[in-house]
Amino acid sequence: QVQLVESGGGLVQAGDSLRLSCAASGRTFRNYNMGWFRQAPGKEREFVSTISRSGGSTYYADSVNGRFTISRDNAKNTVYLRMNSLKPEDTAVYYCAADRTVSPPRTSVGAYDYWGQGTQVTVSS
């Protein structure tokens, strides 16, 4: 089992940048594909980005592709989400998640086994 704790959220203006971090407990972090999801008020949780165990493969939602960058440091048990050129529509609670299945990184909410508590990102216009 792995516990996940997100940090780095906040209130920013449109066009600004933020870097989210997700620290994982345990010594098996490198065995998990990791993902970032977000949920805006009144909407379903949606996929943002995912990264493979080694960090060699990454995928992005079309809405963030080219603006967001996911990365991981297996030595620090941490996954990051660098968010540039933020827009008001990026406002949401951002969650990191871990997928223990041995497979290529997946984009569905149901594929992930462990979730953090989330960190709020608010982008003002």
PyMOL CGO cylinders between C-alpha atoms (Angstrom):
from pymol import cmd
from pymol.cgo import CYLINDER

trace = [
    CYLINDER, 0.00, 0.00, 0.00, 1.13, 3.56, -0.64, 0.3, 1, 1, 1, 1, 1, 1,
    CYLINDER, 1.13, 3.56, -0.64, 0.04, 6.84, 0.89, 0.3, 1, 1, 1, 1, 1, 1,
    CYLINDER, 0.04, 6.84, 0.89, 0.08, 9.98, -1.21, 0.3, 1, 1, 1, 1, 1, 1,
    CYLINDER, 0.08, 9.98, -1.21, 0.27, 13.60, -0.09, 0.3, 1, 1, 1, 1, 1, 1,
    CYLINDER, 0.27, 13.60, -0.09, -0.09, 16.45, -2.57, 0.3, 1, 1, 1, 1, 1, 1,
    CYLINDER, -0.09, 16.45, -2.57, 1.24, 19.98, -2.10, 0.3, 1, 1, 1, 1, 1, 1,
    CYLINDER, 1.24, 19.98, -2.10, 1.92, 23.10, -4.11, 0.3, 1, 1, 1, 1, 1, 1,
    CYLINDER, 1.92, 23.10, -4.11, -1.56, 24.30, -4.91, 0.3, 1, 1, 1, 1, 1, 1,
    CYLINDER, -1.56, 24.30, -4.91, -2.68, 27.88, -4.48, 0.3, 1, 1, 1, 1, 1, 1,
    CYLINDER, -2.68, 27.88, -4.48, -4.32, 30.97, -5.93, 0.3, 1, 1, 1, 1, 1, 1,
    CYLINDER, -4.32, 30.97, -5.93, -2.65, 32.38, -9.03, 0.3, 1, 1, 1, 1, 1, 1,
    CYLINDER, -2.65, 32.38, -9.03, -3.52, 34.63, -11.94, 0.3, 1, 1, 1, 1, 1, 1,
    CYLINDER, -3.52, 34.63, -11.94, -4.10, 33.51, -15.49, 0.3, 1, 1, 1, 1, 1, 1,
    CYLINDER, -4.10, 33.51, -15.49, -0.79, 32.97, -17.26, 0.3, 1, 1, 1, 1, 1, 1,
    CYLINDER, -0.79, 32.97, -17.26, 1.08, 32.09, -14.08, 0.3, 1, 1, 1, 1, 1, 1,
    CYLINDER, 1.08, 32.09, -14.08, 2.78, 28.80, -13.26, 0.3, 1, 1, 1, 1, 1, 1,
    CYLINDER, 2.78, 28.80, -13.26, 2.63, 26.33, -10.40, 0.3, 1, 1, 1, 1, 1, 1,
    CYLINDER, 2.63, 26.33, -10.40, 4.39, 23.10, -9.57, 0.3, 1, 1, 1, 1, 1, 1,
    CYLINDER, 4.39, 23.10, -9.57, 2.48, 20.44, -7.72, 0.3, 1, 1, 1, 1, 1, 1,
    CYLINDER, 2.48, 20.44, -7.72, 4.26, 17.72, -5.80, 0.3, 1, 1, 1, 1, 1, 1,
    CYLINDER, 4.26, 17.72, -5.80, 3.02, 14.38, -4.61, 0.3, 1, 1, 1, 1, 1, 1,
    CYLINDER, 3.02, 14.38, -4.61, 5.07, 12.56, -1.99, 0.3, 1, 1, 1, 1, 1, 1,
    CYLINDER, 5.07, 12.56, -1.99, 4.56, 8.83, -1.62, 0.3, 1, 1, 1, 1, 1, 1,
    CYLINDER, 4.56, 8.83, -1.62, 5.26, 6.65, 1.37, 0.3, 1, 1, 1, 1, 1, 1,
    CYLINDER, 5.26, 6.65, 1.37, 6.83, 3.23, 1.14, 0.3, 1, 1, 1, 1, 1, 1,
    CYLINDER, 6.83, 3.23, 1.14, 9.75, 1.71, -0.69, 0.3, 1, 1, 1, 1, 1, 1,
    CYLINDER, 9.75, 1.71, -0.69, 7.85, 0.52, -3.76, 0.3, 1, 1, 1, 1, 1, 1,
    CYLINDER, 7.85, 0.52, -3.76, 7.09, 3.86, -5.38, 0.3, 1, 1, 1, 1, 1, 1,
    CYLINDER, 7.09, 3.86, -5.38, 8.99, 2.87, -8.50, 0.3, 1, 1, 1, 1, 1, 1,
    CYLINDER, 8.99, 2.87, -8.50, 6.56, -0.02, -9.01, 0.3, 1, 1, 1, 1, 1, 1,
    CYLINDER, 6.56, -0.02, -9.01, 3.61, 2.30, -9.66, 0.3, 1, 1, 1, 1, 1, 1,
    CYLINDER, 3.61, 2.30, -9.66, 2.50, 4.21, -12.67, 0.3, 1, 1, 1, 1, 1, 1,
    CYLINDER, 2.50, 4.21, -12.67, 1.51, 7.62, -11.35, 0.3, 1, 1, 1, 1, 1, 1,
    CYLINDER, 1.51, 7.62, -11.35, -1.23, 9.94, -12.50, 0.3, 1, 1, 1, 1, 1, 1,
    CYLINDER, -1.23, 9.94, -12.50, -2.63, 13.40, -11.91, 0.3, 1, 1, 1, 1, 1, 1,
    CYLINDER, -2.63, 13.40, -11.91, -6.36, 14.04, -12.06, 0.3, 1, 1, 1, 1, 1, 1,
    CYLINDER, -6.36, 14.04, -12.06, -8.51, 17.04, -11.27, 0.3, 1, 1, 1, 1, 1, 1,
    CYLINDER, -8.51, 17.04, -11.27, -12.05, 17.75, -10.25, 0.3, 1, 1, 1, 1, 1, 1,
    CYLINDER, -12.05, 17.75, -10.25, -13.81, 21.07, -10.66, 0.3, 1, 1, 1, 1, 1, 1,
    CYLINDER, -13.81, 21.07, -10.66, -16.96, 21.93, -8.69, 0.3, 1, 1, 1, 1, 1, 1,
    CYLINDER, -16.96, 21.93, -8.69, -19.97, 20.14, -10.10, 0.3, 1, 1, 1, 1, 1, 1,
    CYLINDER, -19.97, 20.14, -10.10, -17.90, 18.09, -12.52, 0.3, 1, 1, 1, 1, 1, 1,
    CYLINDER, -17.90, 18.09, -12.52, -16.54, 14.58, -12.60, 0.3, 1, 1, 1, 1, 1, 1,
    CYLINDER, -16.54, 14.58, -12.60, -12.94, 13.82, -11.84, 0.3, 1, 1, 1, 1, 1, 1,
    CYLINDER, -12.94, 13.82, -11.84, -10.93, 13.91, -15.03, 0.3, 1, 1, 1, 1, 1, 1,
    CYLINDER, -10.93, 13.91, -15.03, -7.56, 12.71, -16.25, 0.3, 1, 1, 1, 1, 1, 1,
    CYLINDER, -7.56, 12.71, -16.25, -4.75, 15.24, -16.53, 0.3, 1, 1, 1, 1, 1, 1,
    CYLINDER, -4.75, 15.24, -16.53, -1.51, 13.32, -16.98, 0.3, 1, 1, 1, 1, 1, 1,
    CYLINDER, -1.51, 13.32, -16.98, 0.24, 10.05, -16.27, 0.3, 1, 1, 1, 1, 1, 1,
    CYLINDER, 0.24, 10.05, -16.27, 3.80, 8.77, -16.16, 0.3, 1, 1, 1, 1, 1, 1,
    CYLINDER, 3.80, 8.77, -16.16, 5.23, 5.28, -16.34, 0.3, 1, 1, 1, 1, 1, 1,
    CYLINDER, 5.23, 5.28, -16.34, 7.26, 3.59, -13.62, 0.3, 1, 1, 1, 1, 1, 1,
    CYLINDER, 7.26, 3.59, -13.62, 10.58, 4.56, -15.12, 0.3, 1, 1, 1, 1, 1, 1,
    CYLINDER, 10.58, 4.56, -15.12, 9.42, 7.99, -16.22, 0.3, 1, 1, 1, 1, 1, 1,
    CYLINDER, 9.42, 7.99, -16.22, 10.06, 7.09, -19.83, 0.3, 1, 1, 1, 1, 1, 1,
    CYLINDER, 10.06, 7.09, -19.83, 6.45, 7.39, -20.97, 0.3, 1, 1, 1, 1, 1, 1,
    CYLINDER, 6.45, 7.39, -20.97, 4.10, 10.28, -20.33, 0.3, 1, 1, 1, 1, 1, 1,
    CYLINDER, 4.10, 10.28, -20.33, 0.58, 11.11, -21.51, 0.3, 1, 1, 1, 1, 1, 1,
    CYLINDER, 0.58, 11.11, -21.51, -1.51, 14.24, -21.27, 0.3, 1, 1, 1, 1, 1, 1,
    CYLINDER, -1.51, 14.24, -21.27, -5.09, 15.29, -21.67, 0.3, 1, 1, 1, 1, 1, 1,
    CYLINDER, -5.09, 15.29, -21.67, -5.59, 17.41, -24.76, 0.3, 1, 1, 1, 1, 1, 1,
    CYLINDER, -5.59, 17.41, -24.76, -6.63, 20.34, -22.59, 0.3, 1, 1, 1, 1, 1, 1,
    CYLINDER, -6.63, 20.34, -22.59, -3.23, 20.55, -20.89, 0.3, 1, 1, 1, 1, 1, 1,
    CYLINDER, -3.23, 20.55, -20.89, -0.89, 19.16, -23.54, 0.3, 1, 1, 1, 1, 1, 1,
    CYLINDER, -0.89, 19.16, -23.54, 1.92, 21.61, -24.19, 0.3, 1, 1, 1, 1, 1, 1,
    CYLINDER, 1.92, 21.61, -24.19, 1.30, 23.53, -20.94, 0.3, 1, 1, 1, 1, 1, 1,
    CYLINDER, 1.30, 23.53, -20.94, 1.72, 20.88, -18.23, 0.3, 1, 1, 1, 1, 1, 1,
    CYLINDER, 1.72, 20.88, -18.23, 4.69, 18.57, -17.65, 0.3, 1, 1, 1, 1, 1, 1,
    CYLINDER, 4.69, 18.57, -17.65, 4.67, 15.49, -15.45, 0.3, 1, 1, 1, 1, 1, 1,
    CYLINDER, 4.67, 15.49, -15.45, 7.87, 14.08, -14.00, 0.3, 1, 1, 1, 1, 1, 1,
    CYLINDER, 7.87, 14.08, -14.00, 9.00, 11.83, -11.20, 0.3, 1, 1, 1, 1, 1, 1,
    CYLINDER, 9.00, 11.83, -11.20, 11.98, 11.28, -8.97, 0.3, 1, 1, 1, 1, 1, 1,
    CYLINDER, 11.98, 11.28, -8.97, 12.01, 7.68, -7.81, 0.3, 1, 1, 1, 1, 1, 1,
    CYLINDER, 12.01, 7.68, -7.81, 14.85, 8.37, -5.40, 0.3, 1, 1, 1, 1, 1, 1,
    CYLINDER, 14.85, 8.37, -5.40, 12.62, 10.90, -3.62, 0.3, 1, 1, 1, 1, 1, 1,
    CYLINDER, 12.62, 10.90, -3.62, 9.36, 8.97, -3.99, 0.3, 1, 1, 1, 1, 1, 1,
    CYLINDER, 9.36, 8.97, -3.99, 7.82, 12.05, -5.57, 0.3, 1, 1, 1, 1, 1, 1,
    CYLINDER, 7.82, 12.05, -5.57, 5.87, 12.87, -8.70, 0.3, 1, 1, 1, 1, 1, 1,
    CYLINDER, 5.87, 12.87, -8.70, 5.52, 16.41, -9.97, 0.3, 1, 1, 1, 1, 1, 1,
    CYLINDER, 5.52, 16.41, -9.97, 3.18, 18.36, -12.21, 0.3, 1, 1, 1, 1, 1, 1,
    CYLINDER, 3.18, 18.36, -12.21, 4.56, 21.55, -13.64, 0.3, 1, 1, 1, 1, 1, 1,
    CYLINDER, 4.56, 21.55, -13.64, 1.72, 23.76, -14.85, 0.3, 1, 1, 1, 1, 1, 1,
    CYLINDER, 1.72, 23.76, -14.85, 2.46, 26.72, -17.11, 0.3, 1, 1, 1, 1, 1, 1,
    CYLINDER, 2.46, 26.72, -17.11, 0.19, 29.26, -18.79, 0.3, 1, 1, 1, 1, 1, 1,
    CYLINDER, 0.19, 29.26, -18.79, -2.58, 28.51, -16.34, 0.3, 1, 1, 1, 1, 1, 1,
    CYLINDER, -2.58, 28.51, -16.34, -6.13, 29.34, -17.34, 0.3, 1, 1, 1, 1, 1, 1,
    CYLINDER, -6.13, 29.34, -17.34, -9.26, 29.91, -15.23, 0.3, 1, 1, 1, 1, 1, 1,
    CYLINDER, -9.26, 29.91, -15.23, -10.62, 26.62, -16.55, 0.3, 1, 1, 1, 1, 1, 1,
    CYLINDER, -10.62, 26.62, -16.55, -7.71, 24.83, -14.86, 0.3, 1, 1, 1, 1, 1, 1,
    CYLINDER, -7.71, 24.83, -14.86, -9.28, 25.68, -11.50, 0.3, 1, 1, 1, 1, 1, 1,
    CYLINDER, -9.28, 25.68, -11.50, -9.92, 22.42, -9.65, 0.3, 1, 1, 1, 1, 1, 1,
    CYLINDER, -9.92, 22.42, -9.65, -8.78, 20.16, -6.87, 0.3, 1, 1, 1, 1, 1, 1,
    CYLINDER, -8.78, 20.16, -6.87, -5.80, 18.22, -8.18, 0.3, 1, 1, 1, 1, 1, 1,
    CYLINDER, -5.80, 18.22, -8.18, -5.22, 14.65, -7.07, 0.3, 1, 1, 1, 1, 1, 1,
    CYLINDER, -5.22, 14.65, -7.07, -2.31, 12.33, -7.57, 0.3, 1, 1, 1, 1, 1, 1,
    CYLINDER, -2.31, 12.33, -7.57, -2.91, 8.61, -7.84, 0.3, 1, 1, 1, 1, 1, 1,
    CYLINDER, -2.91, 8.61, -7.84, -0.96, 5.37, -8.04, 0.3, 1, 1, 1, 1, 1, 1,
    CYLINDER, -0.96, 5.37, -8.04, -1.70, 2.41, -10.30, 0.3, 1, 1, 1, 1, 1, 1,
    CYLINDER, -1.70, 2.41, -10.30, -0.15, -0.87, -9.13, 0.3, 1, 1, 1, 1, 1, 1,
    CYLINDER, -0.15, -0.87, -9.13, -1.13, -2.83, -12.22, 0.3, 1, 1, 1, 1, 1, 1,
    CYLINDER, -1.13, -2.83, -12.22, 1.72, -3.90, -14.46, 0.3, 1, 1, 1, 1, 1, 1,
    CYLINDER, 1.72, -3.90, -14.46, 0.61, -2.17, -17.64, 0.3, 1, 1, 1, 1, 1, 1,
    CYLINDER, 0.61, -2.17, -17.64, 1.33, 0.92, -19.68, 0.3, 1, 1, 1, 1, 1, 1,
    CYLINDER, 1.33, 0.92, -19.68, 0.11, 4.09, -17.96, 0.3, 1, 1, 1, 1, 1, 1,
    CYLINDER, 0.11, 4.09, -17.96, -3.67, 4.41, -18.02, 0.3, 1, 1, 1, 1, 1, 1,
    CYLINDER, -3.67, 4.41, -18.02, -5.98, 7.39, -18.12, 0.3, 1, 1, 1, 1, 1, 1,
    CYLINDER, -5.98, 7.39, -18.12, -9.16, 6.20, -16.44, 0.3, 1, 1, 1, 1, 1, 1,
    CYLINDER, -9.16, 6.20, -16.44, -10.04, 7.09, -12.86, 0.3, 1, 1, 1, 1, 1, 1,
    CYLINDER, -10.04, 7.09, -12.86, -10.99, 3.50, -12.11, 0.3, 1, 1, 1, 1, 1, 1,
    CYLINDER, -10.99, 3.50, -12.11, -7.55, 2.20, -13.05, 0.3, 1, 1, 1, 1, 1, 1,
    CYLINDER, -7.55, 2.20, -13.05, -5.87, 3.79, -10.04, 0.3, 1, 1, 1, 1, 1, 1,
    CYLINDER, -5.87, 3.79, -10.04, -5.68, 2.10, -6.68, 0.3, 1, 1, 1, 1, 1, 1,
    CYLINDER, -5.68, 2.10, -6.68, -4.47, 4.80, -4.32, 0.3, 1, 1, 1, 1, 1, 1,
    CYLINDER, -4.47, 4.80, -4.32, -5.33, 8.48, -4.10, 0.3, 1, 1, 1, 1, 1, 1,
    CYLINDER, -5.33, 8.48, -4.10, -4.13, 11.53, -2.25, 0.3, 1, 1, 1, 1, 1, 1,
    CYLINDER, -4.13, 11.53, -2.25, -6.38, 14.03, -0.52, 0.3, 1, 1, 1, 1, 1, 1,
    CYLINDER, -6.38, 14.03, -0.52, -5.97, 16.65, -3.20, 0.3, 1, 1, 1, 1, 1, 1,
    CYLINDER, -5.97, 16.65, -3.20, -4.64, 20.20, -3.43, 0.3, 1, 1, 1, 1, 1, 1,
    CYLINDER, -4.64, 20.20, -3.43, -6.68, 23.19, -4.58, 0.3, 1, 1, 1, 1, 1, 1,
    CYLINDER, -6.68, 23.19, -4.58, -5.58, 25.18, -7.60, 0.3, 1, 1, 1, 1, 1, 1,
    CYLINDER, -5.58, 25.18, -7.60, -7.47, 28.39, -8.31, 0.3, 1, 1, 1, 1, 1, 1,
    CYLINDER, -7.47, 28.39, -8.31, -6.71, 30.50, -11.35, 0.3, 1, 1, 1, 1, 1, 1,
    CYLINDER, -6.71, 30.50, -11.35, -8.20, 33.96, -11.47, 0.3, 1, 1, 1, 1, 1, 1,
    CYLINDER, -8.20, 33.96, -11.47, -8.82, 35.82, -14.70, 0.3, 1, 1, 1, 1, 1, 1,
]
cmd.load_cgo(trace, "trace")
